[in-house]
Amino acid sequence: MTAVTSILNAGRNYWARSETHDAGVLVDARDYYRELYRAIRKARRSIVIMGWQFDSDVTLLRGEDLEEAHGGEVRLLPLLDQMCRENPELHVYILAWDFSMLLAMEREWMQHLLFNWTTNERLRFRFDSSSPLYAAHHQKLVVVDGVQAFTGGMDVCDCRWDDRDHPARSKLRCDSGRDPHGPYHDVQTVLTGPAVKPLAELFEARWAHSGGGEIRLEPVARDDVSFQATMPAPPGPVAISRTFGKTILPPQEEVQEIRALYVDAIAAAERFIYIENQYFSSRAIYDALVKRMRAAGRGRLQVMLVLPRQPEALREQIAMGVAQVRLLRALREVARETGHGFAVYGSAAKGEDGSDVFTYIHSKVMVVDDTFLTVGSANTTNRSLGLDSELNLSWEAQAPGDAVSKAIRRIRVSLMAEHAGLAGVSALRPLVEADALVETLDRVAQEGLLRLRPHPLETVFDQNPLFKPLEPEDFLIDPEESVLDESLFEALHKGDDGLFASGVRLLSRWLVGPSCDAPPHRAILPCVPAQEEGGTAGP
């Protein structure tokens, strides 16, 4: 076996790199929520959760999985409250992004009241407003007893649950009295071992940064920590990379490790790049792909992206869709000029009327040459790589065909097979061999008999001329200055002073008081050298 070009670079594209005792990949929310339920049930001293959004009554076990609960509580907040009441040593900390009021109709109202006033006193919930102006806290992390961690693309909120079959309709995809939502795909990781320590420190810092005060998540000696992953994660050390935007009060320097991680991984690619993501609008990643395609003396590359058919909301289609389609069309032309393979796909099931029902892709995954894998919260957007808070884990092989490379390949093939609807040894062999991935997937997509579909690369303005006057003129802006976030409210709304927003805020404060204390005037996320094997004294 020959050595591979190292992508991971301490201090540039990752913050800490530590060993795991065990690690796995959880594909789609059924597998994640089930393992989260099990971890909560076993918790002894601490459960900490942070994310972009939460809903109190999300059902963690559904369908046949409900048998495991034996009739007990399976909803997120009631379950956490029950565990605190049963175990006087357990403390629960939940940290949510303090979202813009433009999203009020899409969020559960009065969560500060619901989570803090209706539950045990050892369950504490906070909104975190410490992000830079017009930025979002987008990291997703759970740490249990300081010994087990979950992170990736999944929040515990409405309209996320699905299993890997992604049927066109499912009664199990129903939350909070809503009608069942559509197919939904995401990826999370779970791990134990020394790598949990820096992740726990990251939560401690975020909690303090929000004004919640100092907490210490000391690991608990346990011999019953276990999980059932969808697939094993690669063995060996895992690298932890972050994005943070610059803030003045509290002082925080910008961190763009994930941006560097993607750029470096693309530059190192020799055979193929596989990306599945919610969006694609990053100029940095676009430039890196163009540079690699035009590099003299480098081999032919295959680039494959799996994206949603279109952004979920109209505001996202207007603010994000144009930039995404323009970039992807430009990359397709560069690939044609330079002889590289390039394709963008969606995944769909057939509805009862024979129409395509597309799976919404929310995962954030990249695989390069089956020797590098990153999974996390970061979208391939300007915002996720330059301004919002994000968190990714990465694994890197030392040589093609080693144990890490084989594990990465199994994960990549499994994800491709899920999107394509492929099964069986003969159908999967071309994916395993990876000699002509674009050609193989193109044939499957063009036939339209299974799940894979060619992405149309069209915008809402192409589909409906009535929206043409709203089409943005700018091509794209620099990552550090992006005003686009996951829901893109900043692109449409520059303040929270609207009548509706002000009314909701005043009502909330009248009922429960301010959602959080003033953050401390100190740097809680200092720029420190990356550390091997165990992280740093603070993130």
C-alpha positions in Angstrom: 0.0 0.0 0.0 1.2 3.5 -0.8 0.9 6.4 1.5 -1.7 9.1 0.8 -1.3 12.9 0.9 -2.1 14.0 4.4 -5.0 16.4 4.5 -5.3 17.0 8.3 -3.1 19.9 9.4 -3.0 20.9 13.1 -3.8 24.5 13.7 -5.0 25.1 10.1 -7.9 22.7 9.5 -8.5 21.1 12.9 -8.4 22.1 16.5 -8.0 18.9 18.4 -7.3 15.3 17.4 -8.0 12.4 19.8 -8.5 8.7 19.9 -11.9 7.0 20.2 -12.6 3.8 22.1 -15.5 3.2 19.8 -17.3 5.3 17.2 -20.1 4.9 14.7 -22.1 6.6 12.0 -25.9 7.0 12.5 -27.8 7.4 9.3 -31.2 9.1 9.5 -33.0 10.2 12.6 -34.5 6.8 13.4 -31.1 5.4 14.2 -29.9 8.6 16.0 -33.0 9.2 18.1 -33.0 5.6 19.2 -29.4 5.7 20.3 -30.1 9.1 22.0 -33.0 7.6 23.9 -30.8 4.8 25.1 -28.0 7.1 26.2 -30.5 9.3 28.1 -31.9 6.3 29.9 -28.4 5.3 31.0 -27.2 8.7 32.1 -26.0 9.1 35.7 -24.6 12.6 36.2 -24.9 14.8 33.2 -26.6 15.3 29.8 -25.7 18.3 27.8 -27.4 19.2 24.5 -26.8 22.1 22.1 -28.3 22.7 18.7 -29.9 25.1 16.2 -33.4 24.2 17.2 -35.3 22.0 19.7 -38.9 20.9 20.1 -40.0 19.6 23.5 -42.3 16.8 22.4 -40.2 15.1 19.7 -40.9 11.4 19.9 -37.6 9.6 20.0 -38.9 6.0 19.5 -41.6 5.2 16.9 -43.1 2.2 15.2 -41.7 -1.1 16.3 -38.9 0.7 18.3 -41.6 1.7 20.8 -41.5 -1.8 22.3 -38.2 -0.9 23.8 -39.8 1.7 26.0 -42.3 -0.8 27.6 -45.0 1.9 27.6 -42.7 4.5 29.2 -42.0 8.1 28.2 -40.4 8.6 24.8 -40.8 12.4 24.2 -37.7 14.5 24.5 -38.5 17.0 27.3 -40.8 14.7 29.4 -38.1 12.0 29.2 -35.4 14.3 30.4 -37.6 15.6 33.2 -38.5 12.1 34.3 -34.8 11.1 34.4 -34.0 14.1 36.6 -36.9 13.2 39.0 -35.8 9.6 39.2 -32.0 10.4 39.6 -31.2 13.2 42.1 -27.6 13.3 40.8 -28.5 14.0 37.2 -28.1 17.5 35.7 -29.3 18.4 32.2 -28.2 21.5 30.3 -29.8 22.5 27.0 -28.4 25.3 24.8 -30.3 26.6 21.8 -29.5 29.3 19.3 -31.5 32.5 20.2 -33.1 32.7 16.7 -34.4 35.7 14.9 -38.0 36.5 15.4 -38.6 36.1 11.7 -38.6 32.4 12.5 -41.1 32.6 15.3 -43.9 30.9 13.3 -41.6 28.0 12.6 -40.5 27.5 16.3 -42.0 26.2 19.5 -43.1 29.3 21.4 -42.1 30.2 25.0 -39.4 27.5 25.3 -37.7 29.3 28.1 -40.9 28.9 30.1 -41.7 25.4 28.9 -38.2 23.9 29.5 -37.4 25.7 32.8 -40.7 26.3 34.6 -42.4 23.0 34.0 -39.5 20.7 34.7 -37.2 19.6 37.5 -34.9 22.3 38.8 -31.8 20.4 37.6 -32.9 20.7 34.0 -31.7 24.1 32.7 -32.4 25.5 29.3 -30.8 28.6 27.7 -31.0 30.6 24.5 -27.5 31.5 23.2 -27.4 35.0 21.6 -23.6 35.2 21.7 -23.1 34.7 17.9 -21.8 37.5 15.7 -24.3 40.0 14.2 -26.6 38.2 11.7 -24.9 34.8 12.5 -26.4 31.6 13.8 -25.3 29.0 16.3 -25.5 25.8 14.2 -23.4 23.3 16.1 -25.2 20.1 17.1 -23.7 18.2 20.1 -24.8 15.9 22.9 -22.5 14.7 25.6 -23.6 12.2 28.2 -21.7 11.8 31.5 -18.6 13.1 29.8 -18.0 9.7 28.1 -20.3 9.5 25.1 -20.9 12.1 22.4 -23.1 12.6 19.4 -22.5 15.3 16.7 -23.3 15.8 13.1 -26.2 17.3 11.1 -29.2 16.4 13.2 -31.2 18.5 15.6 -33.9 17.1 17.9 -36.9 18.9 16.5 -40.0 18.6 14.4 -40.0 17.2 10.8 -36.6 15.4 11.0 -37.5 11.8 11.8 -37.2 9.2 9.0 -35.6 5.8 8.3 -33.4 4.7 5.5 -36.2 3.5 3.3 -37.5 7.0 2.8 -41.0 6.0 1.6 -43.0 8.6 -0.2 -45.5 8.7 2.7 -45.1 7.5 6.2 -47.5 7.9 9.2 -44.5 7.7 11.5 -43.1 11.0 10.1 -45.6 13.0 12.2 -44.7 15.6 14.9 -46.7 17.8 17.2 -50.1 17.2 15.6 -48.8 18.1 12.1 -49.5 16.2 9.0 -46.7 13.7 8.1 -43.8 15.5 6.6 -41.8 14.2 3.6 -38.7 12.0 3.3 -35.7 13.4 5.2 -32.1 12.3 5.2 -29.3 13.2 7.7 -26.1 11.8 9.2 -24.8 11.9 12.8 -21.8 10.4 14.5 -21.5 8.8 18.0 -18.2 8.1 19.8 -16.7 7.2 23.2 -13.1 7.6 24.5 -10.7 10.5 24.9 -12.2 12.4 21.9 -15.2 13.2 24.1 -13.2 15.4 26.3 -12.6 18.3 23.9 -16.3 18.1 22.8 -17.3 18.4 26.5 -15.0 21.4 26.8 -16.6 23.0 23.8 -20.0 22.8 25.4 -18.6 24.2 28.7 -17.3 27.1 26.8 -20.4 27.7 24.8 -22.5 27.5 28.0 -20.3 30.1 29.7 -20.2 32.2 26.6 -24.0 32.4 26.7 -24.0 33.8 30.2 -24.8 30.5 31.9 -21.8 30.4 34.2 -19.1 27.9 34.7 -19.9 24.1 34.6 -17.5 21.2 34.6 -18.4 18.0 32.8 -16.2 15.5 34.6 -16.3 12.0 33.0 -18.1 9.3 34.9 -16.6 5.9 35.4 -19.0 3.6 33.6 -18.7 0.1 32.1 -22.2 0.1 30.4 -21.5 2.6 27.6 -22.5 1.0 24.4 -24.4 1.9 21.2 -25.6 0.2 18.0 -24.4 2.3 15.0 -25.8 2.2 11.5 -22.2 1.5 10.5 -18.9 1.5 12.4 -16.8 4.7 12.0 -13.2 4.4 11.0 -10.9 3.3 13.8 -8.1 5.5 15.2 -8.0 9.2 16.0 -10.7 11.7 15.0 -10.0 15.3 14.2 -12.4 18.1 15.5 -12.8 21.2 13.3 -14.9 24.3 14.0 -16.2 27.5 12.5 -16.7 30.6 14.7 -17.4 34.2 13.6 -15.5 37.1 15.1 -17.2 38.8 18.1 -16.2 41.9 20.1 -18.1 41.4 23.3 -17.3 38.8 24.4 -14.0 38.8 22.5 -13.7 35.9 20.0 -11.4 35.7 17.1 -12.8 34.0 13.9 -12.1 30.3 13.4 -12.4 28.9 9.9 -11.0 25.4 10.3 -13.8 23.7 8.4 -13.3 26.0 5.4 -9.6 25.1 5.3 -10.6 21.4 5.8 -12.8 21.4 2.7 -10.3 23.4 0.5 -7.4 21.1 1.5 -9.3 17.9 1.0 -10.4 19.0 -2.5 -6.8 20.0 -3.4 -5.6 16.5 -2.3 -8.2 14.5 -4.3 -6.8 12.1 -6.8 -9.8 10.0 -7.9 -13.1 11.3 -6.6 -15.0 13.7 -4.4 -18.4 12.7 -2.9 -20.4 15.4 -1.2 -23.9 15.3 0.2 -25.2 18.5 1.7 -28.2 20.7 2.3 -26.8 23.6 0.2 -24.0 24.4 -2.2 -23.1 28.1 -2.4 -19.6 28.4 -1.0 -17.3 30.4 -3.2 -14.3 29.0 -1.4 -15.3 25.4 -2.3 -16.2 26.4 -5.8 -12.8 28.0 -6.3 -11.1 24.9 -4.8 -12.9 22.6 -7.2 -12.1 24.8 -10.2 -8.4 25.0 -9.2 -8.2 21.2 -8.8 -10.0 20.6 -12.2 -7.6 23.0 -14.0 -4.5 21.7 -12.3 -1.9 20.7 -14.8 -0.6 17.1 -14.6 -3.3 15.9 -12.2 -5.5 12.8 -12.9 -9.1 12.8 -14.0 -11.4 13.5 -11.1 -15.0 12.4 -10.5 -17.1 14.9 -8.5 -20.5 13.8 -7.2 -23.0 15.9 -5.2 -26.3 14.8 -3.6 -28.5 17.8 -2.8 -32.2 18.5 -2.1 -34.3 19.0 -5.1 -34.7 22.6 -4.0 -34.5 24.5 -0.7 -37.4 24.0 1.6 -38.9 27.4 1.9 -39.6 30.0 -0.8 -37.3 32.6 1.0 -34.5 30.1 0.8 -35.1 29.4 -2.9 -35.0 33.2 -3.6 -32.0 34.0 -1.4 -29.9 30.8 -1.8 -31.1 28.9 -4.9 -29.8 31.3 -7.5 -26.2 31.4 -6.2 -26.3 27.6 -5.9 -27.5 26.9 -9.4 -25.1 29.4 -10.9 -22.1 27.8 -9.2 -23.1 24.3 -10.1 -23.8 25.2 -13.7 -20.4 26.8 -13.9 -18.7 23.8 -12.3 -20.4 21.5 -14.9 -18.9 23.7 -17.7 -15.4 23.6 -16.2 -15.7 19.8 -15.9 -16.6 19.5 -19.5 -13.7 21.7 -20.6 -11.2 19.9 -18.5 -12.4 16.3 -18.9 -13.4 15.6 -15.4 -16.6 13.8 -14.4 -19.2 16.0 -12.6 -22.8 15.3 -11.6 -25.4 16.5 -9.2 -28.2 14.2 -8.0 -31.4 14.1 -6.0 -33.1 11.1 -4.5 -36.9 10.3 -4.8 -39.5 7.7 -4.1 -42.6 7.2 -6.3 -45.8 8.6 -4.9 -49.2 6.9 -5.2 -49.9 8.9 -8.4 -46.5 8.0 -9.8 -44.9 11.4 -9.2 -41.5 11.8 -7.6 -41.4 12.6 -3.9 -37.9 13.8 -3.2 -36.0 13.2 -0.1 -34.8 16.3 1.6 -31.0 16.1 2.1 -29.9 17.7 5.3 -26.6 15.8 5.9 -23.2 17.4 5.7 -20.8 14.7 4.5 -17.7 14.7 2.3 -15.6 11.7 1.2 -12.3 12.0 -0.8 -10.7 8.9 -2.5 -12.1 6.7 0.3 -9.1 8.0 2.4 -10.8 11.0 4.0 -14.2 11.4 5.6 -15.8 14.4 7.3 -19.2 14.5 8.9 -20.7 17.5 10.8 -23.0 20.5 11.0 -21.3 22.7 8.3 -23.2 23.3 5.1 -21.2 24.0 1.9 -22.2 27.7 2.1 -20.3 30.9 2.7 -22.0 31.3 6.0 -21.2 27.9 7.5 -17.5 28.2 6.5 -17.0 31.8 7.8 -19.6 33.1 10.2 -21.9 30.7 12.0 -20.7 28.2 14.7 -20.2 24.8 13.2 -18.6 21.5 14.2 -17.2 18.6 12.1 -15.4 15.4 12.8 -12.9 13.9 10.3 -11.0 10.7 9.8 -8.0 10.1 7.5 -6.4 6.9 6.2 -2.7 6.4 6.1 -2.8 4.3 2.9 -5.4 3.1 0.4 -6.9 -0.1 1.6 -6.0 0.2 5.3 -8.6 -0.3 8.0 -9.6 3.4 8.0 -9.9 3.5 4.2 -12.1 0.3 4.2 -14.4 1.8 6.9 -14.7 5.0 4.9 -15.5 3.1 1.8 -18.3 1.1 3.5 -19.9 4.3 4.7 -19.6 6.0 1.3 -21.1 3.0 -0.6 -23.9 2.6 2.0 -24.9 6.3 1.6 -24.7 6.1 -2.2 -26.8 3.0 -2.2 -29.4 4.6 0.0 -29.8 7.6 -2.4 -29.7 5.5 -5.5 -32.0 2.7 -4.3 -29.3 0.1 -5.1 -29.1 -3.3 -3.3 -27.3 -6.6 -3.9 -23.7 -7.5 -4.5 -23.7 -7.1 -8.3 -25.4 -3.7 -8.1 -23.1 -2.3 -5.5 -19.8 -3.7 -7.0 -19.3 -0.6 -9.3 -19.7 1.7 -6.3 -17.2 -0.3 -4.3 -14.6 -0.4 -7.2 -15.2 3.4 -7.7 -13.5 3.4 -11.2 -16.4 5.1 -13.0 -18.7 6.4 -10.3 -20.2 9.3 -12.3 -20.9 7.1 -15.3 -22.5 4.4 -13.1 -24.7 6.8 -11.2 -25.6 8.7 -14.3 -27.0 5.5 -15.8 -29.1 4.8 -12.7 -30.3 8.3 -12.6 -31.3 8.6 -16.3 -33.2 5.3 -16.2 -35.4 6.7 -13.4 -36.4 3.2 -12.2 -34.9 3.4 -8.8 -34.4 6.4 -6.5 -31.6 8.4 -8.0 -32.5 11.5 -10.2 -30.4 14.0 -12.1 -30.6 17.3 -10.4 -32.4 19.8 -12.7 -30.1 22.7 -11.7 -33.0 25.2 -12.0 -34.2 27.9 -9.8 -37.7 29.0 -8.7 -37.2 31.8 -11.3 -36.8 29.3 -14.0 -40.0 27.5 -12.9 -42.2 30.5 -12.3 -41.6 33.8 -14.2 -43.7 35.7 -11.7 -40.8 35.5 -9.3 -38.3 37.0 -11.9 -38.4 40.5 -10.5 -37.1 39.1 -7.1 -34.1 37.4 -8.7 -30.9 38.6 -7.0 -28.3 40.2 -9.3 -25.2 39.5 -7.2 -23.4 36.2 -8.0 -22.0 35.5 -4.6 -20.2 37.2 -1.8 -17.2 36.5 0.3 -17.6 33.9 3.1 -16.6 36.2 5.9 -19.3 38.7 4.9 -22.1 36.4 4.0 -25.6 37.4 5.1 -27.1 34.0 4.4 -27.8 31.4 7.1 -29.6 28.1 7.2 -33.0 29.8 7.0 -31.6 32.9 5.3 -33.6 35.3 7.4 -30.8 37.8 7.4 -31.0 38.3 3.7 -34.6 39.4 4.0 -34.8 41.0 7.4 -32.2 43.3 9.0 -33.8 43.7 12.4 -36.2 42.2 15.0 -38.2 45.4 15.3 -41.2 44.4 13.3 -44.6 44.7 15.1 -45.1 40.9 15.3 -41.5 40.2 16.4 -41.7 42.9 19.1 -45.0 41.7 20.4 -43.8 38.1 20.7 -40.6 39.3 22.5 -42.5 41.5 24.9 -45.0 38.8 25.7 -42.2 36.3 26.3 -40.4 38.7 28.6 -43.5 39.6 30.5 -44.2 35.9 31.2 -40.7 34.6 31.9 -38.3 37.5 32.0 -35.2 37.8 29.7 -34.2 34.6 28.0 -30.6 34.9 29.1 -28.2 36.9 31.3 -25.7 39.3 29.8 -22.7 37.3 28.5 -19.4 37.7 30.4 -16.9 40.2 29.0 -14.2 37.7 28.4 -12.9 35.5 25.7 -14.2 32.0 26.3 -13.1 30.4 23.0 -9.4 31.5 22.7 -7.2 30.8 19.7 -5.0 28.1 21.1 -2.7 25.6 19.3 -4.3 22.4 18.2 -3.5 19.5 20.4 -3.2 15.7 19.8 -4.7 13.1 22.0 -7.1 14.8 24.3 -7.7 18.3 23.2 -6.8 21.5 25.1 -7.5 23.1 28.4 -10.3 25.0 26.7 -11.7 25.3 23.3 
